[in-house]
């Protein structure tokens, strides 16, 4: 890669890291998710600042075309993100189902308590019916 390309990648990576930090400070991104993105951004910054590191790692792994290693690592990372998000989605679906059931039971209990109160005060059970007398 050329010097201009490395500088562009460095600037782009620093901008991405600043954007992630801004999301965390604005509480639009939870810290547990930001750690992943900050780690990836830091790794990208190291690879951009020291360009020979990625080339030597690719050679040691027996990869002769370095961009293919980058694409393979990116694909692996995205696969891990998708699996993690699927796990989080499943967990949230279970939590929403549990909360919906709890709200249903609470509404039922509230309706029963309101009916008992109405009954003890001599009011009709149907709130749309006219008052007695």
Beta strands, then each sheet from edge to edge (+ up, - down):
end
